Amino acid sequence: MNVYTTDRIRNVALLGHGSSGKTSLVEAMAKLSGLTTRLGKIEDGSTISDYSKEEQKRKFSIHTSVIPIEWDNTKLNVFDTPGYFDFVGEVEEAMSASASAIIVVDGKAGVETGTKKAWDLCEKYNLPRMIYVSNMDIDDASFKNVLEELTDLYGKKIAPFHFPIRENEKFVGYVNVLAEKAYRWNDKGDAVECEIPEYSKENLEIYRDFLMEAIAETSEEFMDRYFNGDTFTEAEMRAALHASVCDGTIVPMTMGSNTLLQGVYTLLDDCVKYLPSPEGRKVSGINTASNEIFEADYDFSKPKSAIVWKTIIDPFIGKYSLFKVNSGVFKTGDVIYNEKRDAEVKIGKMYVLCGSKAIEVDELHAGDIGALAKLSVTKTGDTLSTKAMAITYPKLLISTPYFAMRYKPVNKSDVDKISQALAKITAEDLTIKNINDSENHQTLLVGIGEQQLDIIKTKLEEEYKVKVELSRPKVAYRETIRGKSDVEGKYKKQTGGHGQYGDVKMKFESSGDLTAPFKFEEQVVGGAVPKNFFPAVEKGLAESVTKGPLAAYPVVGVKAILYDGSYHPVDSSEQSFKTAAKLAFKDGFMKANPILLEPIMTLKVTVPDEFTGDIMGDLNKRRGRVLGMNPNGSGKQTIEAEIPEASIYKYGTDIRSMTGGMGEYEFEFNRYEQAPGDVQAKEIEARKDKLVDSVED
């Protein structure tokens, strides 16, 4: 592959709803550019970007793939991103490495939830974008409907650069708005210039006037000329449009058929002409030696630095660290330094990935995308630079996962294998967390959604040859008391020789502090219980509160007062007093109005205005308490509520269903409060087998 300077590079993310045509568009680009000799098909599992077994089996993208397209002496690093919402982390990684985006819209389905989410992502990352309407060869595809929907949503910044010529419900050609020319496809698939159909002239005039107004607004000189009736040269118009596209004031719109390779040629041309190169874009890090800002700005003349934006760990193709060069030029033989891991390595081979295929290259200029193999300690988000000029860049912005499932190995002997496999999976996907919840005796997989975790389960089985069972996580209930009790715990055992004797009298009440299991006080007078046995009593309490006598959940908020007792000069021991304390605790706890506490979460749900009623109604059904609503200025409301953790399981799946995929949520632990009577009764009944009768070791 040729070496490309920064000005001849375009980093373009393909975004859009699932099944809108992103992967087939990559195939069309690859075929037209000569990267491949045939069109791969999603149905056959033969596309270059969906190369994993799971993607081929499920017929949709799960991971972001990078496909280098060479076109008009320019390299387009095209990021084929997943359209399904569970894989938003893959999309966000691609966005962090992109300089622009193409939002793909299915001409038949029209604007979908994924279209709007793609637009929002472009706004978040401040990326210039184009709209590409796919499937124009399908009978009921409508470019006009898509245009109207997008204009209603985003205003007049949507600017058709081309629009279709359709005859007898067939896609036969297109009109170039800027050049005011029409083209038809011949039998060989070539676009041949033709007369503009009469029925297209009205639309041409409308779109042309809009473009002229947009061009005029790029400078005062152009505005004066426009109002004076002057015309602009094509070179002036293209330069002005390039500036307007790059700053986001114009979003070009075009269309085509991926399977027939129609319209993709003009799309590639427009990517080169209008989308920005990395050159001139701002990016900065910190010089770790001086603690000063290092303005990299994709300048090839500055010291080399790069950020690892994605990691691939595949049992079949190995480990690759995908990086974007933020400054300088990376060459084979360079010694690079990872300041965060304090690791230095010499670049033996450097690659450009094309799906699963690694193409060896000798150098990569600022703004380009490359890959290094087997960087053992390097992780996604790490910075690569030199030891002489160590740089670090801000960490990537990746969505926080909230959907948790408990997992258990089917075969206990696979525990270590599962742990190793999940270490690789979580290094590859930052939205997957493997949590050992020792307090509740469970291991959790946490991700964005149910489908994502199901795929992880399948991946463990098929690629790593281990099986796990997924189930609902245990809720971290707690036990406490609301009343008071005064009890005696006496342990007496005679077995020949020395016996065991411990006797404590204790009071139990609420400590008022739910952050600590218990508070221990001693008020013994007259030596009824020798001081050397106080630690044993406290130890007995400490062991008792780990599994409460009500439903075997951890105990919190109990105050225990040792005020009297008795001992035997020969038979008393630390063990006997520890056991006596356990007996006292069990009896005293159950006599002091024991209750079950449930964790309450603070929940924030952001949805379009029209769904607020549905969301609040659903929260009421889940025992949630709505605290308020805050408009965020973009036609959405953020609803703040408190909700029991037990009611939030699979909330992400449900909120997507209620809002057509437009709802987002986040939550965090707030406090514990008393569970309702029916919840307590159900849990106590379900946990009967967890209670331990014996208090002896």
C-alpha positions, 0 to 999 in steps of 0.5 A: 500500500502506498504512503499517504501524507496527511493532506491525502488522508480521510478518516470516515466513520460509517454510521446508521441504523442496523441493516441500513447498508453500511457494510454493503457500502464498504463492499461497493467502495472496495470493489470500485477502488480495486481493493477487491475483485468481487462484491462480498455478501452479508448473506454469504458471510463473505464481506471483508468487514464482517469477518468474525464467525459471530458476525457471519452467523448473525448477519450484522456487524458486532465490531468496528472494522477499518477498510483502507480505500485508495481513491483519486490519490487519497486514502480513505480509512473507512470505519464500518461500525455496528448499527445495533445499540448494544455495540455503542462502544465500538462506534464511540471508538471509531468516532474518536479516530474519525475526522468525518462521518457518512450517515447511511439511511435506508431509502425504503425504511427512511429515518430511523432511531439509529439515524438520529443517534448517528446524528447526535454522535456527530454533534457530540464529537463535532464531526462534519458529515454526509448523508448517503441514502442506500437501496435506491434500486428498491421499488418503494425507496424514496429519496424525497421522503428521506430528504423531507424527514431530515429537513424537518429534523435538522433544518436547511443544512441538509443539502442534496448534492445529487438526487435520483432520476427514477422512471417506472419505479426504477433507479436509472440515473441522477442529477448533479445539482452543482454541475446542473447535469444529469447522468444515466447508467448504461448496460455496462454500469457507466454513468453517461451524461443525458438531458435533465428530465422535465420532472427533475428541473423543479427540484434542481432549481430548488436545490440549486438555489439553496446551495447558492445561498449557502455558498453566498453566506461563506463570505461577505464578498460572496454575499455581495456578489450573490445579491448583485446577481453575479455567478460563481465559478465551479472552483469557487463553489467547490471551495466554499462548499468544502469549507461549509461541509467541514464546519458543519453548516452544510450536510451534503446528501447523496444516494445510490445502490450498493449492490449495483455500484450506482452512486458510490462512485460519486460518493467516493469523489465527494469524500475526497473533495469535501470531507476534511483531512486530519490536517489542521484539526486540533488534538492535544496531549500533555508532555509528561516531563514538563506537564505542558500542553503538547499541541499535536494537531496532526503535524508530521513535523512534530515529535511522533505520538499516537493513541491506541483507539482500539484493541483486537484480541482474536483467537484466530488472528491474534492481538492488534493494537490499532492506533491513530498517528496524532503527530510525526511519522511512524516508521518500521524500526522506530522505538516507541514508548508507552508512558502509562505502562512504562514499556518501550518496544521497537517496531518490527512490523507495522500494519494497515488492517483491512478487515481481518487482513493485515497489510504490512507498511513501512511508514504512516504519517500524522492522521493515518490509522495503523496497527501493531501486533503483540504489544503485550501490555498496551491497552486501548486508550494508551499513548505511544510516543518516545521516551525523549518526548513522552506524551499522554492523551486524554482517555477515550469517552466510552459509554458506561455499561449498566446491564448486569447478568450473573454468570457461573461456569458450567464446569467448575474446572473451567474457572481459570479458562473463563477468567483468562478468556474474559480478560481478553474480551474486556480488553477488546471491548471497554463496555464489558466489565467482569466483576467479582462481587465477593460480598454477594458471592457472585460473578457478574458480566456487565455490558450495554445490553442483553444481546451483547452479553448473549454474544459474549456467552456464545463467543466463550463457547465457540472461540474459547471452548468454555461454557457459562450460565447467565442468570439474574443477579442477586440483589444486595439486600441487607438486614437490620433492626428497628426495635430493642432487645435484651437477651442472654447467650449461654454456651455450656458444653461438657465433654470430659476433661475441660468443658466449654463455658461462656455466658453473655448478657447483651442489649441490641438496638439500631446504631443509626449508621447503615454504612457499618455492620455493627457497633460494639460497646461493653458496659460490664462492671465487677468483672462479670466477664473478664476483659480478655474475653471482650475481643472474643465477643466482638469477633463472634458478632463480626462473624454473625453479621456476615449472614443475618438470621432473618434471610442470610443477608449481611447485617448493617446498623446494629448496636450491641452492648455487652453489659453482664455475664458470667465465666468459669475459671477453668472451662471459659475460653475465647471460643466459648465466649465467641459462640455465646456472643453468636447465640446472643446475636441470633436471639437478640436480632430476631427479638428486635423487630428485624427488617429487610433493607433494599438498595435504592438507586438514583436513576436518570432517564433521558427520552424525547418529550413524547415518551415522558408519560410512558416512562413515568407510568412505567417507573410507578409500576416498578415502585419508582419515585419520580423526583423531577424532570429537566428539559435538555434543550434538544426536544428531550427530557431527563427524568430523575427518579429513585427506584429499587435495584430489584426493579431495574433488572433489564431496564435497558431492554424495556426502555428501548422498547418503550421509546423505539430505541431513543431512551438512555439511562444511567443509575448509581447507588443511593441508599438502603431503605426498608423493603415493603412487606410483600418483598420481605416475605418473598425474600425470607421464604426464598432464602430459608435454605440459606440460614444456618442453624448451628453457631458453632465452628 
